């Protein structure tokens, strides 16, 4: 078993700033993907409200990218969790960053679950999916700022 916290081997402790930077870069890319996903969703919604069919490539891209982002979000969260446990020796060393990350992955899972209920032209689930998407897009910048507070 690898010692954690202050007892961690010096080689691991020396690499921690690089691992933390990698965690931040990865999650920034995931956040960018969610922003792009939100823009795609906005294009789809705008067309539906105008009474026209949304462009099929946009709909396909939105449907194809969503599940990947919902996998990458928790992956970044758990990677950060592992980094904190190895570095600090406890899970909630940074409570704000942890809470926001947990809220983000729960919102992402909920948005994905609701999206499974959206079928064709029916409106069932669309407003909840949109609200959860907006929540995700609002939480990510706050999470990034909290993460910078941890990193710096």
Helices and strands as residue ranges (DSSP letters): G 5-7, H 10-50, H 56-88, H 95-115, H 126-151
